[in-house]
Amino acid sequence: MLLARDVETPDGHSLRRLYDLKLERARSPMFALSWLIMHRIDADSPLSGITEEALRAGDMGLAITLSGTDETFAASVHARYSYAHEDILFGRRFVDVFVDDDDPRKLTLDMARFHDVEAG
């Protein structure tokens, strides 16, 4: 995952810079269920101190690239998605997509909730 951000150089030019965002877990050995990609915003993060207004003013966005292996066909799979500043929500988190079942050995994923968020 990376942050794309417009920055102004000392001589007044505007450039698009890319910053790698460190992930809590950069790999998932088993993607059969679900995987929430998370970047912790701390003092070392390029997002440290960024407000909604700064995100918009800097025309910032996120780019996500995933690659893996399809176990059925042993084929490489690649996916890429970009999120513009309008797509980034402050003070929100994704809802849990796992559904409680009467059988504790059975785990169900509700993909209808995949994009749902709540206050967080």
Secondary structure in CASP SS format (residue, H / E / C, confidence):
PFRMAT SS
TARGET T0000
AUTHOR 0000-0000-0000
METHOD secondary structure of the structure
MODEL  1
M C 1.00
L E 1.00
L E 1.00
A E 1.00
R E 1.00
D E 1.00
V E 1.00
E E 1.00
T C 1.00
P C 1.00
D C 1.00
G C 1.00
H C 1.00
S E 1.00
L E 1.00
R E 1.00
R E 1.00
L E 1.00
Y E 1.00
D E 1.00
L C 1.00
K C 1.00
L C 1.00
E C 1.00
R C 1.00
A C 1.00
R C 1.00
S C 1.00
P C 1.00
M C 1.00
F C 1.00
A C 1.00
L C 1.00
S C 1.00
W C 1.00
L C 1.00
I C 1.00
M C 1.00
H C 1.00
R C 1.00
I C 1.00
D C 1.00
A C 1.00
D C 1.00
S C 1.00
P C 1.00
L C 1.00
S C 1.00
G C 1.00
I C 1.00
T C 1.00
E H 1.00
E H 1.00
A H 1.00
L H 1.00
R H 1.00
A H 1.00
G C 1.00
D C 1.00
M C 1.00
G E 1.00
L E 1.00
A E 1.00
I E 1.00
T E 1.00
L E 1.00
S E 1.00
G E 1.00
T E 1.00
D E 1.00
E C 1.00
T C 1.00
F C 1.00
A C 1.00
A E 1.00
S E 1.00
V E 1.00
H E 1.00
A E 1.00
R E 1.00
Y E 1.00
S E 1.00
Y E 1.00
A E 1.00
H H 1.00
E H 1.00
D H 1.00
I C 1.00
L C 1.00
F C 1.00
G C 1.00
R E 1.00
R E 1.00
F E 1.00
V C 1.00
D C 1.00
V C 1.00
F E 1.00
V E 1.00
D C 1.00
D C 1.00
D C 1.00
D C 1.00
P C 1.00
R C 1.00
K C 1.00
L C 1.00
T E 1.00
L E 1.00
D C 1.00
M H 1.00
A H 1.00
R H 1.00
F C 1.00
H C 1.00
D C 1.00
V E 1.00
E E 1.00
A E 1.00
G C 1.00
END
